[in-house]
Amino acid sequence: MTARQIRGASSMWPLAEEAPAKLIIDPPLPAVLARGMVLMQFRTENLQWSPYSALTR
């Protein structure tokens, strides 16, 4: 089952006047990989967070 089938359609929608959100992930850090762990830095562009709580539903 997909999340859409379980929870229904998303209440979020893209705004026509804004660029789409983008997630940029850097490659894993080699020194950390050598120790058997993964550490990756990331950043976002045009991403707007919206507060959400299960208590407000």
N, C-alpha and C positions, 0 to 999 in steps of 0.2 A: 504494500500500500504506500501511496505517496502522502506527503504532508498535506497536499491540497485535498486529497480524498478524505483525510481524517479531520482536518481543521477547516476546510472550505477555502474559498478564494482569499487571497491576500487583501488586507485593507489598505495596503500601501500602493501607490501608483506613481509612475514617473511624471515629473512636471515637464511640460512641453518646452518651457522657456529655459530649462537648465540642462547642462550636459549630463550624460549618464554617469553614475557612480563608477569609480575605478579602484581596484585593489592592486597595489604594487607590492610584490614580495621579493625581498633580496634573497640570493642564494644562501644556503646554510653556511655557517661559519666553520671553516675547516678544522680549526683547533678544537672546537667543541665536538665536532664529528669524530675526531681521533679518539676522544674519550668515551664514545658510544652514546652521545646525546645529540639532540638537534636543537639549535637555537636559530631562529630566522626572524629578521626584523621586517616590519611591514609598515606601509603608510597608505592612506586613502586620499582620493581626490573626489570632490563633489559628493561626499557622503554626509547625509544629515541623520543624526540619531534622534530618535523619538522616544521619550520616556514611556514605558509600558509596564504594567503590573498586572498579574493575574487577578489581583484583588479589585481592579477597576472594571473588569469584564462583567 
